[in-house]
Amino acid sequence: MSFSIDYITFKKRGVNYLGRDIGTIIVTFGQKVVEALAVRYATGDITVAGFVGRYRTSTKAWNVNIRLTEDSCISLWWGRDERTGRFNKNEGVSWEPELFLKQGNSRFWTAE
């Protein structure tokens, strides 16, 4: 599954309890386009919420950490450290924002 995130689509909605900018950003995920929650750090990097990953052999959902830099470099990781190359983690990712917030610190993604 391919990801595309347009850095300039970040729309600030407020700040969270840590003083970081909270907003939304447009993510193209395969053929789907979604407006995802996002946090922008002082460095300019943006972390995107709402995606979970599952291994083919398990039903356990892991929250996916997606980081976007100002120069549009995307990094994505979840689950255990997997360096064997036998599994492409992008294939196990799905858009499930409610589950993502339920499993994580929803306050981090909320503007106060």
One Martini backbone bead per residue (centre of mass of N, CA, C, O) as a GRO file, in nm:
protein
  112
    1MET     BB    1   0.097   0.036   0.023
    2SER     BB    2   0.051   0.369  -0.044
    3PHE     BB    3   0.190   0.688   0.050
    4SER     BB    4   0.046   1.027   0.081
    5ILE     BB    5   0.167   1.348   0.202
    6ASP     BB    6   0.059   1.684   0.239
    7TYR     BB    7   0.210   1.923   0.416
    8ILE     BB    8   0.025   2.184   0.332
    9THR     BB    9  -0.256   2.051   0.464
   10PHE     BB   10  -0.212   2.160   0.731
   11LYS     BB   11  -0.456   2.216   1.003
   12LYS     BB   12  -0.499   2.414   1.254
   13ARG     BB   13  -0.690   2.366   1.587
   14GLY     BB   14  -0.449   2.373   1.804
   15VAL     BB   15  -0.352   2.254   2.131
   16ASN     BB   16  -0.204   2.057   2.344
   17TYR     BB   17  -0.089   1.970   2.663
   18LEU     BB   18   0.219   2.022   2.529
   19GLY     BB   19   0.194   2.259   2.293
   20ARG     BB   20   0.107   2.122   2.037
   21ASP     BB   21   0.010   2.104   1.724
   22ILE     BB   22  -0.327   2.065   1.615
   23GLY     BB   23  -0.475   1.864   1.342
   24THR     BB   24  -0.490   1.828   0.990
   25ILE     BB   25  -0.443   1.582   0.716
   26ILE     BB   26  -0.369   1.471   0.397
   27VAL     BB   27  -0.426   1.124   0.296
   28THR     BB   28  -0.288   0.890   0.076
   29PHE     BB   29  -0.432   0.548   0.060
   30GLY     BB   30  -0.396   0.443  -0.210
   31GLN     BB   31  -0.734   0.514  -0.313
   32LYS     BB   32  -0.747   0.675  -0.045
   33VAL     BB   33  -0.889   0.971   0.111
   34VAL     BB   34  -0.782   1.139   0.413
   35GLU     BB   35  -0.858   1.299   0.726
   36ALA     BB   36  -0.609   1.346   0.961
   37LEU     BB   37  -0.468   1.344   1.240
   38ALA     BB   38  -0.228   1.592   1.378
   39VAL     BB   39   0.119   1.660   1.470
   40ARG     BB   40   0.321   1.948   1.535
   41TYR     BB   41   0.644   2.025   1.564
   42ALA     BB   42   0.906   2.240   1.613
   43THR     BB   43   1.068   2.101   1.365
   44GLY     BB   44   0.802   2.029   1.154
   45ASP     BB   45   0.713   1.771   1.217
   46ILE     BB   46   0.473   1.503   1.142
   47THR     BB   47   0.209   1.329   1.302
   48VAL     BB   48  -0.003   1.050   1.229
   49ALA     BB   49  -0.334   0.942   1.263
   50GLY     BB   50  -0.544   0.620   1.227
   51PHE     BB   51  -0.338   0.381   1.204
   52VAL     BB   52  -0.316   0.026   1.152
   53GLY     BB   53  -0.149  -0.289   1.228
   54ARG     BB   54  -0.119  -0.623   1.073
   55TYR     BB   55  -0.054  -0.937   1.085
   56ARG     BB   56  -0.133  -1.221   0.909
   57THR     BB   57  -0.116  -1.410   1.195
   58SER     BB   58  -0.299  -1.169   1.325
   59THR     BB   59  -0.539  -0.954   1.514
   60LYS     BB   60  -0.352  -0.759   1.617
   61ALA     BB   61  -0.341  -0.413   1.683
   62TRP     BB   62  -0.123  -0.158   1.569
   63ASN     BB   63   0.003   0.133   1.606
   64VAL     BB   64   0.088   0.377   1.373
   65ASN     BB   65   0.389   0.543   1.287
   66ILE     BB   66   0.373   0.862   1.127
   67ARG     BB   67   0.630   1.046   0.960
   68LEU     BB   68   0.674   1.395   0.862
   69THR     BB   69   0.859   1.600   0.672
   70GLU     BB   70   0.920   1.897   0.512
   71ASP     BB   71   1.055   1.709   0.266
   72SER     BB   72   0.848   1.450   0.243
   73CYS     BB   73   0.939   1.238   0.449
   74ILE     BB   74   0.845   0.898   0.509
   75SER     BB   75   0.765   0.725   0.813
   76LEU     BB   76   0.703   0.374   0.911
   77TRP     BB   77   0.579   0.217   1.222
   78TRP     BB   78   0.531  -0.122   1.370
   79GLY     BB   79   0.567  -0.327   1.606
   80ARG     BB   80   0.805  -0.520   1.542
   81ASP     BB   81   1.120  -0.581   1.465
   82GLU     BB   82   1.164  -0.595   1.098
   83ARG     BB   83   1.448  -0.737   0.897
   84THR     BB   84   1.395  -0.980   0.690
   85GLY     BB   85   1.189  -0.902   0.434
   86ARG     BB   86   0.914  -1.089   0.435
   87PHE     BB   87   0.758  -0.814   0.523
   88ASN     BB   88   0.526  -0.571   0.428
   89LYS     BB   89   0.391  -0.337   0.630
   90ASN     BB   90   0.204  -0.176   0.437
   91GLU     BB   91  -0.001  -0.421   0.390
   92GLY     BB   92  -0.106  -0.407   0.716
   93VAL     BB   93  -0.257  -0.138   0.666
   94SER     BB   94  -0.517   0.065   0.829
   95TRP     BB   95  -0.815   0.259   0.853
   96GLU     BB   96  -0.863   0.324   1.227
   97PRO     BB   97  -0.928   0.580   1.427
   98GLU     BB   98  -1.080   0.467   1.675
   99LEU     BB   99  -0.874   0.249   1.756
  100PHE     BB  100  -0.628   0.427   1.783
  101LEU     BB  101  -0.745   0.604   2.021
  102LYS     BB  102  -0.813   0.370   2.216
  103GLN     BB  103  -0.502   0.258   2.234
  104GLY     BB  104  -0.418   0.542   2.305
  105ASN     BB  105  -0.343   0.886   2.353
  106SER     BB  106  -0.602   1.096   2.302
  107ARG     BB  107  -0.497   1.363   2.430
  108PHE     BB  108  -0.263   1.417   2.226
  109TRP     BB  109  -0.501   1.460   1.983
  110THR     BB  110  -0.610   1.709   2.162
  111ALA     BB  111  -0.755   2.008   2.182
  112GLU     BB  112  -0.747   2.275   2.449
   0.00000   0.00000   0.00000
